[in-house]
């Protein structure tokens, strides 16, 4: 089967469409073929080739009026105590993949604040690079955060982990008086100015609290107990002039005005599947705003 389409950027041919396949191969006039991967499951289940509305070049497909969203995922190392929380990062990536998003991962090319022995929970004398450690999660495909071009993406998501408070900021040392990693501060401000959504998990909403005054966020609950061991963070957020909204682990809060979506993830002492589901809500709501 060959379908031929004309777009603003040129002529395209769609080859060998299969609703059971997750790939479409395009040929643009004068250029080599390109492959678009990870189409929406809904598209494969409910849309025929004849229903396609192809008004964008490869990499930005419209299916029934829904764009394939381009999402930057920002990492802070590898490992809960000194980098990105691995389960949260994996949950973000799985839910983005299931939604058909195009994902690129980024991390600062700098040394971590310190390295923690995850068996003992104690710092060591070792030195590690944030970008190199993040590559463990990204399976090697990670880019220096300094090279992130906001115009190339529809949204950004930041998983949690102590790396947010140690490598993307110095929240772990200075709390509400923290500073944000310069490239990340620029990026968050640029996404916000462009009206592009930001998703933040676990401790990472404190970045928004610092950069976007008056925003609404959640880190879970504001009363400390066994289930909510980090509830004091909500108090610090309120002191910074932001609104904290109590949410359970399976929920996310959407600040529509600021296009900011947050979920508590492992700020809650909850089973991993509940954290996974809550991250899924965050991903879904972030993509809705994109």
SELUMGU-893886 format. One record per residue (C-alpha): residue number from 0; z, y, x. Coordinates in steps of 0.02 Angstrom, whole numbers, plus 50000, padded with zeros to 5 digits. Each point is the difference from the previous one (the first is absolute). Example, Ala and Ser with C-alpha at 12.3 -4.5 7.8 and 13.67 -1.06 7.14 Angstrom:
% residues 2
{vexdren 0; {50390; 49775; 50615}} {vexdren 1; {49967; 50172; 50069}} 
END
This chain:
% residues 290
{vexdren 0; {50000; 50000; 50000}} {vexdren 1; {49955; 50174; 50067}} {vexdren 2; {50054; 50161; 49916}} {vexdren 3; {49928; 50165; 50062}} {vexdren 4; {50093; 50164; 49984}} {vexdren 5; {49974; 50181; 50051}} {vexdren 6; {50147; 50107; 50053}} {vexdren 7; {50019; 50175; 50069}} {vexdren 8; {50004; 49929; 50175}} {vexdren 9; {49852; 49884; 49991}} {vexdren 10; {49927; 49841; 49929}} {vexdren 11; {50103; 49841; 49989}} {vexdren 12; {49964; 49820; 49961}} {vexdren 13; {50134; 49880; 49940}} {vexdren 14; {49969; 49821; 50052}} {vexdren 15; {50067; 49834; 49941}} {vexdren 16; {50132; 50058; 49877}} {vexdren 17; {50125; 49866; 49954}} {vexdren 18; {50152; 50027; 49890}} {vexdren 19; {50084; 49862; 50101}} {vexdren 20; {49969; 50088; 50164}} {vexdren 21; {50106; 50141; 50072}} {vexdren 22; {49857; 50077; 50099}} {vexdren 23; {49848; 50104; 49960}} {vexdren 24; {49867; 50027; 50133}} {vexdren 25; {49909; 50166; 49995}} {vexdren 26; {49846; 50061; 50091}} {vexdren 27; {49976; 50187; 50016}} {vexdren 28; {49825; 50066; 50036}} {vexdren 29; {49975; 50009; 50188}} {vexdren 30; {50168; 49924; 50042}} {vexdren 31; {50071; 49827; 50028}} {vexdren 32; {50089; 49906; 49862}} {vexdren 33; {50181; 50037; 49965}} {vexdren 34; {50136; 49894; 49921}} {vexdren 35; {50130; 50057; 49875}} {vexdren 36; {50148; 49882; 49990}} {vexdren 37; {50146; 49977; 49885}} {vexdren 38; {49929; 50053; 49832}} {vexdren 39; {50117; 50016; 49854}} {vexdren 40; {50052; 49835; 49920}} {vexdren 41; {49971; 50084; 49834}} {vexdren 42; {49824; 50042; 50054}} {vexdren 43; {49963; 49820; 50046}} {vexdren 44; {50072; 49938; 49837}} {vexdren 45; {49932; 50126; 49877}} {vexdren 46; {49851; 50093; 50072}} {vexdren 47; {49821; 49942; 50016}} {vexdren 48; {49879; 50067; 50128}} {vexdren 49; {49905; 50095; 49866}} {vexdren 50; {50156; 50101; 49958}} {vexdren 51; {50020; 50071; 50175}} {vexdren 52; {49996; 50189; 50018}} {vexdren 53; {49959; 50028; 50182}} {vexdren 54; {50007; 50186; 50034}} {vexdren 55; {50086; 49991; 50168}} {vexdren 56; {49945; 49933; 50169}} {vexdren 57; {50067; 49835; 50065}} {vexdren 58; {50187; 49999; 50022}} {vexdren 59; {50036; 50102; 49844}} {vexdren 60; {49945; 49894; 49854}} {vexdren 61; {50018; 50050; 49819}} {vexdren 62; {50030; 49857; 49881}} {vexdren 63; {50020; 50047; 49819}} {vexdren 64; {50051; 50174; 50055}} {vexdren 65; {50134; 49939; 50122}} {vexdren 66; {49982; 50046; 50183}} {vexdren 67; {50042; 49882; 50141}} {vexdren 68; {50143; 50100; 50074}} {vexdren 69; {50016; 50033; 50186}} {vexdren 70; {50183; 49989; 50052}} {vexdren 71; {50084; 50041; 50165}} {vexdren 72; {50155; 49892; 50034}} {vexdren 73; {50116; 50080; 50127}} {vexdren 74; {50107; 49884; 50106}} {vexdren 75; {50148; 50034; 50115}} {vexdren 76; {50009; 49844; 50108}} {vexdren 77; {50039; 49819; 49957}} {vexdren 78; {50171; 49943; 49943}} {vexdren 79; {50129; 50067; 49878}} {vexdren 80; {50127; 50066; 50126}} {vexdren 81; {49883; 50099; 50113}} {vexdren 82; {49831; 50006; 49911}} {vexdren 83; {49911; 49962; 49837}} {vexdren 84; {50084; 49880; 49879}} {vexdren 85; {49876; 49857; 50012}} {vexdren 86; {50021; 49932; 49824}} {vexdren 87; {49973; 50173; 49925}} {vexdren 88; {49844; 50027; 50105}} {vexdren 89; {49932; 49830; 49948}} {vexdren 90; {50037; 50036; 49817}} {vexdren 91; {49908; 50166; 50012}} {vexdren 92; {49849; 49917; 50081}} {vexdren 93; {49995; 49854; 49876}} {vexdren 94; {50007; 50114; 49848}} {vexdren 95; {49869; 50118; 50073}} {vexdren 96; {49887; 49852; 50037}} {vexdren 97; {50020; 49933; 49824}} {vexdren 98; {49953; 50172; 49931}} {vexdren 99; {49842; 50003; 50106}} {vexdren 100; {50053; 50148; 50107}} {vexdren 101; {49925; 50035; 50171}} {vexdren 102; {50145; 50009; 50123}} {vexdren 103; {50021; 50073; 50174}} {vexdren 104; {50164; 49992; 50094}} {vexdren 105; {50070; 50135; 50114}} {vexdren 106; {50152; 50024; 50112}} {vexdren 107; {50056; 50126; 50131}} {vexdren 108; {49950; 49961; 50179}} {vexdren 109; {50172; 50032; 50073}} {vexdren 110; {50155; 49908; 50056}} {vexdren 111; {50125; 49939; 49871}} {vexdren 112; {50170; 50085; 49993}} {vexdren 113; {50069; 49835; 50063}} {vexdren 114; {49974; 49812; 49985}} {vexdren 115; {50122; 49893; 49899}} {vexdren 116; {50035; 49816; 50029}} {vexdren 117; {49974; 49940; 49822}} {vexdren 118; {50107; 49845; 50027}} {vexdren 119; {50152; 50103; 50049}} {vexdren 120; {49959; 50167; 49918}} {vexdren 121; {50035; 50089; 50164}} {vexdren 122; {49892; 50117; 50106}} {vexdren 123; {49929; 49937; 50164}} {vexdren 124; {49937; 50089; 50156}} {vexdren 125; {49821; 49952; 49961}} {vexdren 126; {49863; 50129; 49965}} {vexdren 127; {49865; 49971; 49869}} {vexdren 128; {49854; 50102; 49934}} {vexdren 129; {49993; 50035; 49812}} {vexdren 130; {49811; 49978; 49989}} {vexdren 131; {50001; 49837; 50097}} {vexdren 132; {50142; 49930; 49895}} {vexdren 133; {49914; 50053; 49838}} {vexdren 134; {49847; 49903; 50057}} {vexdren 135; {50101; 49841; 49970}} {vexdren 136; {50001; 50039; 49814}} {vexdren 137; {49822; 50067; 49998}} {vexdren 138; {49933; 49846; 50090}} {vexdren 139; {49940; 50116; 50137}} {vexdren 140; {49904; 50119; 49887}} {vexdren 141; {50106; 50158; 50010}} {vexdren 142; {49955; 50179; 50048}} {vexdren 143; {50096; 50139; 50084}} {vexdren 144; {50080; 50107; 49864}} {vexdren 145; {49934; 50156; 50087}} {vexdren 146; {49824; 49947; 49950}} {vexdren 147; {50035; 49984; 49813}} {vexdren 148; {49873; 50108; 49906}} {vexdren 149; {50074; 50041; 49830}} {vexdren 150; {49828; 50039; 49928}} {vexdren 151; {49949; 49818; 50027}} {vexdren 152; {50136; 49930; 49885}} {vexdren 153; {50051; 50007; 49818}} {vexdren 154; {50184; 49958; 50027}} {vexdren 155; {50130; 49954; 50130}} {vexdren 156; {50145; 49878; 49991}} {vexdren 157; {50148; 49987; 50119}} {vexdren 158; {50103; 49839; 49998}} {vexdren 159; {50183; 50009; 50048}} {vexdren 160; {50106; 49931; 50140}} {vexdren 161; {50112; 50088; 50125}} {vexdren 162; {49844; 50051; 50095}} {vexdren 163; {49976; 50136; 49868}} {vexdren 164; {50171; 50070; 50045}} {vexdren 165; {49982; 49973; 50188}} {vexdren 166; {49815; 50013; 50044}} {vexdren 167; {49919; 50101; 49861}} {vexdren 168; {50151; 50116; 49995}} {vexdren 169; {50173; 50016; 50073}} {vexdren 170; {50088; 49974; 49833}} {vexdren 171; {50104; 49859; 50076}} {vexdren 172; {50082; 50127; 50116}} {vexdren 173; {49993; 50165; 49905}} {vexdren 174; {49993; 49947; 49817}} {vexdren 175; {49950; 50146; 49888}} {vexdren 176; {49979; 50113; 50153}} {vexdren 177; {49865; 49887; 50069}} {vexdren 178; {49827; 50046; 50063}} {vexdren 179; {49841; 49904; 49959}} {vexdren 180; {49877; 49931; 50128}} {vexdren 181; {49875; 50145; 50019}} {vexdren 182; {49840; 49904; 49958}} {vexdren 183; {50083; 49922; 49848}} {vexdren 184; {50066; 50167; 49938}} {vexdren 185; {49825; 50072; 50012}} {vexdren 186; {49927; 49850; 49908}} {vexdren 187; {50126; 50002; 49857}} {vexdren 188; {49974; 50186; 49975}} {vexdren 189; {49810; 49978; 50003}} {vexdren 190; {50002; 49859; 49872}} {vexdren 191; {50113; 50104; 49888}} {vexdren 192; {49893; 50156; 50017}} {vexdren 193; {49844; 49900; 49958}} {vexdren 194; {50082; 49929; 49844}} {vexdren 195; {49991; 49823; 50068}} {vexdren 196; {50141; 49879; 49957}} {vexdren 197; {50133; 49937; 50119}} {vexdren 198; {50096; 49837; 49977}} {vexdren 199; {50165; 49975; 50092}} {vexdren 200; {50112; 49846; 50005}} {vexdren 201; {50182; 49973; 50045}} {vexdren 202; {50066; 50137; 50117}} {vexdren 203; {49830; 50086; 50019}} {vexdren 204; {50026; 50115; 49848}} {vexdren 205; {50116; 50104; 50111}} {vexdren 206; {49841; 50058; 50087}} {vexdren 207; {49941; 50077; 49837}} {vexdren 208; {50172; 50074; 49968}} {vexdren 209; {49987; 50091; 50166}} {vexdren 210; {49820; 50059; 49984}} {vexdren 211; {49976; 50027; 49812}} {vexdren 212; {50146; 50105; 49937}} {vexdren 213; {50055; 49964; 49822}} {vexdren 214; {49904; 49837; 49985}} {vexdren 215; {50060; 49854; 49893}} {vexdren 216; {50033; 49835; 50089}} {vexdren 217; {50098; 49839; 49989}} {vexdren 218; {50087; 49895; 50130}} {vexdren 219; {50078; 49893; 49864}} {vexdren 220; {50174; 50044; 49936}} {vexdren 221; {50123; 50136; 50047}} {vexdren 222; {50162; 49899; 49987}} {vexdren 223; {50038; 49887; 50147}} {vexdren 224; {50044; 49818; 49970}} {vexdren 225; {49954; 49829; 50069}} {vexdren 226; {49830; 50007; 49917}} {vexdren 227; {49967; 50180; 50056}} {vexdren 228; {50072; 50016; 50177}} {vexdren 229; {49897; 50155; 50044}} {vexdren 230; {50035; 50102; 49842}} {vexdren 231; {50070; 50143; 50104}} {vexdren 232; {49820; 50044; 50043}} {vexdren 233; {49976; 50060; 49821}} {vexdren 234; {50141; 50126; 50028}} {vexdren 235; {49916; 50067; 50157}} {vexdren 236; {49837; 50019; 49904}} {vexdren 237; {50087; 50102; 49866}} {vexdren 238; {50079; 50110; 50134}} {vexdren 239; {49824; 50034; 50065}} {vexdren 240; {49954; 50076; 49832}} {vexdren 241; {49901; 49854; 49932}} {vexdren 242; {50026; 49903; 49840}} {vexdren 243; {50053; 49819; 50020}} {vexdren 244; {49954; 49884; 49856}} {vexdren 245; {50098; 49838; 49983}} {vexdren 246; {49883; 49850; 49990}} {vexdren 247; {50020; 49813; 50015}} {vexdren 248; {49915; 49898; 50136}} {vexdren 249; {49854; 49949; 49891}} {vexdren 250; {49958; 50179; 49952}} {vexdren 251; {49920; 50152; 50079}} {vexdren 252; {50018; 50183; 49962}} {vexdren 253; {49846; 50110; 49979}} {vexdren 254; {50015; 50185; 50038}} {vexdren 255; {49841; 50052; 49910}} {vexdren 256; {50007; 50181; 50057}} {vexdren 257; {50004; 49953; 50184}} {vexdren 258; {49898; 49838; 49982}} {vexdren 259; {50142; 49908; 50085}} {vexdren 260; {50048; 49820; 49961}} {vexdren 261; {50159; 49922; 50068}} {vexdren 262; {50092; 49834; 49987}} {vexdren 263; {50163; 49939; 50077}} {vexdren 264; {49942; 49831; 50070}} {vexdren 265; {50132; 49936; 50122}} {vexdren 266; {50116; 50147; 49968}} {vexdren 267; {50055; 49875; 49869}} {vexdren 268; {50083; 49836; 50049}} {vexdren 269; {49878; 49901; 49893}} {vexdren 270; {49897; 49840; 50011}} {vexdren 271; {49838; 50023; 50094}} {vexdren 272; {49892; 49963; 49847}} {vexdren 273; {50079; 50146; 49907}} {vexdren 274; {49964; 50115; 50146}} {vexdren 275; {49821; 49935; 50002}} {vexdren 276; {49980; 50038; 49815}} {vexdren 277; {50072; 50175; 50018}} {vexdren 278; {49880; 50039; 50141}} {vexdren 279; {49861; 49939; 49886}} {vexdren 280; {50050; 50130; 49871}} {vexdren 281; {49995; 50133; 50135}} {vexdren 282; {49826; 49948; 50056}} {vexdren 283; {49936; 49995; 49821}} {vexdren 284; {50068; 50173; 49958}} {vexdren 285; {49939; 50076; 50164}} {vexdren 286; {49823; 49936; 49969}} {vexdren 287; {50004; 50068; 49823}} {vexdren 288; {50028; 50174; 50070}} {vexdren 289; {49861; 49984; 50131}} 
END
